[in-house]
Amino acid sequence: MDRAPSGNYRGLTLATGVRSSARRTPDKIALVQGEAAVTYRQLVERINRAGNAGIGDLGLRPGDNVAIVADNRLEYLEVVVGLSGIGCAVATLNPRQTPGELKFIFEDCAARAVFVAPNYADAVRASGAACVERVIEFGDDYETWLSKARPDHPGYEPAEWDNFTICYTSGTTGKPKGVVLPHRSRTLIALAEATEYGCYSRDDSFLAFAPMFHGAGFSFAFTSVFLGGTCEVVGGFNPEHILARLHEGRHTGVFMVPTHFQGLFGLERAVLDRYRAHNLKAIVCNAAPLPEATKHQVLDYFGDGLLHETYGSTETGIVTNLRPADMRRKQNCVGQLFPLYRAALLDDDGEPVAPGDVGELYATSPMLFNGYWNKPEETAAGFRDGMFSAGDMGRQDEDGYFYIVDRKKDMLITGGVNVYPREIEDVLRQLPAISDACVVGKPDDYWGEAVVAFVVSDDAALSEGQVIEHCKRHLGGFKMPKEIRFIDKVPRNPTGKMLKRELRDRLVQDG
């Protein structure tokens, strides 16, 4: 794509927002973590230094890629924004991957340099990726690298459709794919989040503990800085610590995934009562389906008028949002379309389905990704008539509200009938003795696929028969689990998505 023809045109980039905030309130705290804090003036200077060091010391040029392997930390934002500002996309990696997994991603995106937290440096070096020319550890190594560079603007302005980051999919169904996100997408999503959630003004403070290597974790954290607020960065999730931070009253916004809520409500009642007070304007939930029972726990504890449940994907951004006013009246619902979005539910022939019927959800907006890194065929396969599908099946009611039924790849065909595991999982979680559940299909000579339910329970007295009887009261016979397996926990990735492949593999190994 060519650049805009007008010489007066200025593109949408995240660095633009940070620099604008610095011009308005240079001495205001932009980022804080523990005892460390960075003002907007300092943040812009460090972003500039990162860009200049990338050009001068690393020899990076527009179109090159680098990678970052770290938990949440202050430097995360300045590396991503600083290096993307000189035209280099930053691949944000899950730091808890093996050297072999890291090598695959480094080589897939041809990362020339890797920025790494010290506790992951051995794994990065052990990966042995030939493309990596330099490994820079956060701490003294990084600060020395930064200090040698000029603090002024690097003099390069990327186009808004240039690559900003490469977020790698979790690999729940196969090898990770690099989702290439442009500056334009992240900028417009930040502006839309501000209008939708109401917790991103220059007077607001956001608490960010969801992992920044995930698209949502980075986006919700960075929006506060993009618009002149303050973001407190937390390196990991400790339920009591998070409640204590919210209880102090300085934070007005927070993003959580369902497993975070489960951690909070697993605390003792005395602890929950101690930290009940807060000054939140919005709680945003995303990345995995929010069970109805958990949703009502959130509403009863934090209060009505705060919770938003959003649906989207790394490729599409946020597609829908269920607003606070609809929380109690719409069940298992992900709301209405986000600003600037268009969506359709289509059957296998690409025809729209009737209201209430299940179809594959396709969406488009100016926030769409640029494509999968070096995978044009897989990119094209996800599109139909200019709209993209992340593989989710959904339905829409007569009021225009969307409901995600399940992942298309997770759908089971048992006895020739389509069955959506999420419906069965929701029923299982309604049983008070069950804290979590995951349903997968097991190859079966008679049924084609037999429904197998993995359940987590702290009640040692709970029997398979009791679970089956509960299911009989809520499910049609063709949806009934043929087997109940008790497990200690459902395997999930850091954003809470169930790793169903691991459970399917377990069934295969068990014969």
Disulfide bonds with the S-S distance in Angstrom:
none
